[in-house]
Amino acid sequence: QVQLVESGGGLVQAGGSLRLSCTASGSIFSSNAIGWYRQAPGKQRELVAFISSGGYPGYIDSMKGRFTISRDNAKNTVYLQMNNLKPEDTAVYYCNKVRGSYFDWGQGTQVTVSS
């Protein structure tokens, strides 16, 4: 069973940057498209960016130009570089598959952006 561990969150001021990491146990991770999701208080979890097993990225429109997703399959790790953060980016960020049944969700990493 794949276990996901997200890290890199924190408290930043608006306009700041953070780099999130998602590290997984299990080699099956590298053969899957992986996404970063976020869930703000009182809202549903939403997909914000994803990357194919071959490294092709995709973003929801509001993230284009601010977020960059990448992966290092040798390290079983997917990254999310977040720049020009806004208060509305405040949420718990998770990673997981984007197709098929999900892996068990990790604990997520809290991102808080102050205005």
N, C-alpha and C positions, 0 to 999 in steps of 0.2 A: 504494500500500500504506500502510495506517495504521500509524504508529509511536506507541507509548505510552510516556510518561515519568512515572513515579511519583516523588513527592518528599514531604518533610515528616516522615519518620520520625526517630527518635532514641531517646535513653535518658531515661526518666522514672521517677520513683518511683510506687509504687502509689497510686492516687487522683488522679494527674495527668492531663493532657490533651494531645492532639496533634491537629493538623489535617493530614490527608493530601490531596495534590492529584494528580490524574491528568490530564495534558494530552496531547492527541492531535493529530497532523497529519491533515489530510483532513476534508472537510466531512461525509463519510459517518458520522462519529462521532456527530453530533447526532441522527441518525435511528435510532439503536440504543439499546436498553436496555443499560445498563452496570452491571456489578457490581464490588464490591471483594471480592477473595479474599485468603486468607492461607494460608501454609504454615509450620507450625512444624517444627523439626528432627525427622526421623523420622516425620512425619505426612503424610497426603495434603493436597493443596490443598483448601480449603473455601471456599464462598461465604458471606460474612457479611452483605452488604447489596447491594441493587440499586436502580436507579432507571430508570423508563421514559423513553422519549424525551420524553414530556410532563411529566416531573417527579414522577411518583408513586413513592414509596419503598416498599421492602419490606425486612424484616430477619429474620434467624433469631432465634428466641426469646431466646437468651441475650444478644443484643445490644440488644434493645428497651430503650429508656430510657437507654442509655449511648452509643450510636452514632447519628449523624445523617448521612444521605447527601443531597447536593444536587448540582445541576449548573448550569453557565452555558454554554448552547449557543453563545452568541456568542464565548466564549473557548475552546470545545472542551475544557472542563475539568469534571471531576467531583470532588467533595470528599467526604471522610469526616472528620467531626468526632467524635473519640473522647474521651469523658469517663470519669472514675472508672475509669481503666485498672487492670487486674489483671495479676499476673505471667503468668497463663495466656493473656493477649493477646499475649505475646511471639511474634513470627513475622515473616516477610517478607510484606509486603502488596503485592498486585498488583491491577490493574484489567483488565477485558476484557469482551467481550460476554457476555450470559447466554443467548442463543439463537443457534442456527446455528453455523457454523464460527467459531472464535476468530480474532481478529487475532493477529499475532505477539506473543508475550508480551514485556513490557518487563523491565527489570532488577529491578523491585520496589524497595521501600523498607523498611529494617529498623526494626522497632519492638521495643524492649527495655524491659520494665517490671520494675524491681527491687522486691523486697519490703522 
